[in-house]
Amino acid sequence: MIEYHPYDLDIDGETGINAKNMQRIEAELEGRKRITFAVISDTQRWYDETEEAVESLNGQKDLDFVVHTGDLSDFGLKLEFEKQRDILNRLSVPYVCILGNHDCLATGEEVFNRIFGENNFSFNAGNVHFLCLNTNALEFGYDTAIPDFQYIRNDRQSLPEGIEKTVAAMHAGPFSEQFNNNVAYFFEQTITSFPSLQFCVYGHGHNVSADELFEDGVMYYECASANKRSYLLFTINENDYTYEVVSY
């Protein structure tokens, strides 16, 4: 019997995860000037480790939400996305997922769009705007605008009142092989036009790092893959933010 094939689009279970959870985040954190969120990434084949991450995250006091910076799947298979979704749905807080390069394989992008949502999206957590971007230019052959600067400009122009800070999240960081590095410095200029860009978060490299990539005062924090059994924990306060690598 054939149990799966790489082009299966018959989704079983919940869809539209990001939209529902962004709505929850915005409602639950409205008016807040202090937020705490975690970043996980590259869970792909590591299901046991992802379950352990969820258990650890559920033990975090005052955690508001989780951002997954991509590569939920290894081969873009429907069953991989469904399995990851079912594990992440055990989180006691809302979560959102960003498209990774492995998530683009086969019909993975379409499966991701159905289960989680659009390739580019944004939401507000209290007074902080979260800009979540597809930066997997290599997977799209450089014939599509990635990063999508039109989307970024439109998002910048439609910010609601009360937004004082910004966090940018993506899968592949600038100067990686996936990122379109021909536009890296233009990317920097564009996202630093958002209100008080605090920092950027990304995955893809499977290791933890903290770098000021453009020497502009903005830190880029890389989250390790799930097999490294760690995630990033941020708290943004009224005047500053804290950053911690949590091992589990």
C-alpha positions in Angstrom: 0.0 0.0 0.0 1.2 3.5 -0.8 1.0 5.6 2.4 2.1 8.9 1.0 3.5 10.7 -2.1 5.4 13.9 -2.5 2.5 15.8 -4.1 -0.3 15.0 -1.7 -2.4 18.1 -1.0 -5.3 16.5 0.8 -4.8 18.1 4.2 -6.0 16.3 7.3 -6.8 18.4 10.4 -6.6 22.1 11.2 -5.6 24.7 8.6 -5.1 28.5 8.8 -3.0 28.2 11.9 -1.1 31.5 11.6 -4.2 33.7 11.0 -6.0 32.3 14.1 -3.0 32.6 16.3 -2.1 36.1 15.2 -5.6 37.1 16.1 -5.2 35.6 19.5 -1.8 37.3 20.0 -3.1 40.7 19.1 -6.2 40.4 21.3 -4.4 39.0 24.3 -1.5 41.5 24.2 -3.4 44.6 23.3 -2.0 47.6 25.1 1.0 45.7 26.5 4.4 47.3 26.7 6.2 44.2 28.0 6.1 40.9 26.0 7.9 37.6 26.2 8.2 35.3 23.3 10.3 32.3 22.2 11.9 31.4 18.9 12.3 27.8 17.7 13.5 26.7 14.3 14.4 23.8 12.0 12.4 21.1 13.8 12.0 19.1 10.5 12.8 15.4 11.2 13.3 15.9 14.9 9.9 15.1 16.2 10.9 13.8 19.7 13.0 16.9 20.2 10.2 19.1 19.1 7.9 17.4 21.7 10.6 18.1 24.3 10.7 21.8 23.2 7.0 22.1 23.6 7.1 20.6 27.1 9.9 23.1 28.0 8.1 26.0 26.5 4.9 25.1 28.4 6.9 25.4 31.6 8.0 28.9 30.8 6.4 31.5 33.1 4.9 34.5 31.4 5.5 33.3 27.9 3.2 35.1 25.5 3.7 33.3 22.1 6.2 31.3 20.0 7.7 32.1 16.6 8.9 29.1 14.5 11.4 30.4 11.9 11.0 27.6 9.4 11.9 24.2 8.1 9.1 22.3 9.7 9.6 19.7 7.1 12.6 18.0 5.6 11.2 17.0 2.2 8.1 19.2 1.9 5.7 16.2 2.6 2.2 16.8 3.8 2.6 14.2 6.6 5.7 16.1 7.9 3.7 19.4 8.2 0.8 17.7 9.8 2.9 15.9 12.4 4.7 19.2 13.3 1.4 21.0 13.5 -0.1 18.4 15.8 3.0 18.7 18.1 3.0 22.5 18.1 -0.7 22.6 18.8 0.1 21.2 22.3 1.7 24.6 23.1 -0.2 26.4 25.8 0.4 29.7 24.0 -0.3 30.8 20.4 2.4 30.2 17.8 3.2 31.3 14.2 5.4 29.6 11.6 7.6 31.0 8.8 8.4 29.3 5.5 11.8 27.6 5.4 13.8 26.4 2.4 13.0 22.7 3.0 9.3 23.6 3.3 9.5 24.7 -0.4 10.4 21.2 -1.7 7.9 19.3 -3.8 4.5 20.9 -3.1 5.6 21.9 0.4 5.0 25.6 -0.2 1.3 25.0 -1.0 0.9 22.6 1.9 2.5 25.2 4.2 0.2 27.9 2.8 -2.9 25.7 3.5 -1.9 24.6 7.0 -0.1 27.7 8.3 -0.6 30.7 6.0 1.0 33.2 3.6 4.8 33.3 2.9 4.9 36.9 4.2 2.9 38.1 7.1 2.9 40.5 10.1 1.2 41.0 13.4 1.3 43.2 16.4 2.1 42.1 20.0 1.3 45.0 22.3 3.3 47.9 21.0 5.7 45.7 19.0 5.3 45.0 15.3 6.5 41.6 14.0 7.5 41.4 10.4 7.8 37.8 9.2 9.3 37.3 5.8 10.1 34.6 3.2 13.9 35.0 2.6 14.4 31.7 0.7 15.5 33.3 -2.6 17.5 30.3 -3.8 14.5 28.0 -3.7 12.6 30.4 -6.0 15.4 30.7 -8.5 15.8 34.4 -8.1 12.9 35.0 -10.5 10.6 36.0 -7.7 11.1 39.1 -5.6 12.4 37.6 -2.4 12.6 39.3 0.0 9.3 40.9 -1.2 10.1 44.6 -0.9 6.7 45.6 -2.2 5.1 43.7 0.7 7.5 45.2 3.2 6.8 48.8 1.9 3.0 48.2 2.0 3.3 46.8 5.5 5.4 49.7 6.7 2.8 52.1 5.3 -0.1 50.4 7.1 1.2 50.2 10.6 -1.5 51.0 13.2 -1.2 53.7 15.8 0.6 52.7 19.0 3.4 50.7 17.4 6.6 51.8 18.9 9.0 48.9 18.1 9.7 46.3 15.5 11.1 42.8 15.3 11.9 41.1 12.0 11.8 37.3 11.7 12.9 35.1 8.7 14.3 31.7 8.0 17.5 32.4 6.1 19.5 35.4 7.4 21.4 37.8 5.2 24.7 36.6 3.8 23.6 32.9 3.9 23.5 31.0 0.6 19.6 31.1 0.6 19.4 34.9 0.9 19.5 37.1 -2.2 22.7 38.9 -1.1 22.6 41.2 -4.1 19.9 43.1 -2.1 21.2 42.5 1.4 22.1 46.1 2.1 18.9 47.4 0.5 17.1 44.9 2.8 18.9 46.5 5.8 17.9 50.0 4.8 14.3 48.9 4.3 13.7 47.1 7.5 15.5 49.7 9.6 12.9 52.2 8.4 10.4 50.5 10.7 9.8 52.0 14.1 12.7 51.3 16.5 13.9 47.9 15.0 14.9 46.0 18.1 16.6 43.0 16.5 16.1 40.2 13.9 15.7 36.5 14.4 16.3 33.7 12.0 17.2 30.0 11.7 18.5 27.8 8.8 22.1 27.5 10.1 21.2 25.0 12.8 23.4 26.8 15.3 23.1 29.6 17.9 24.7 32.9 17.0 24.4 36.6 17.8 25.9 39.0 15.2 25.6 42.6 14.2 25.6 41.7 10.5 25.5 45.2 9.1 27.4 47.2 11.8 24.3 49.3 12.3 23.6 48.5 15.9 20.9 45.9 15.0 21.6 42.4 16.3 20.7 39.2 14.3 20.0 36.2 16.5 20.2 32.7 15.0 18.2 29.9 16.6 19.6 26.3 16.6 17.9 23.3 15.1 15.7 21.1 17.3 18.4 18.4 17.6 20.6 20.9 19.5 17.8 21.0 22.1 17.7 24.8 22.6 15.5 27.8 21.8 15.8 31.5 22.2 13.8 33.5 24.8 13.2 37.2 24.5 11.5 39.7 26.7 11.0 43.2 25.3 10.5 45.8 28.0 9.5 49.5 27.8 13.2 50.6 27.6 15.2 47.5 26.5 15.1 43.8 25.9 16.7 40.6 27.3 17.9 37.6 25.4 18.5 34.0 26.6 19.4 30.7 25.1 17.3 28.0 26.8 18.5 24.4 26.7 16.1 21.5 27.3 
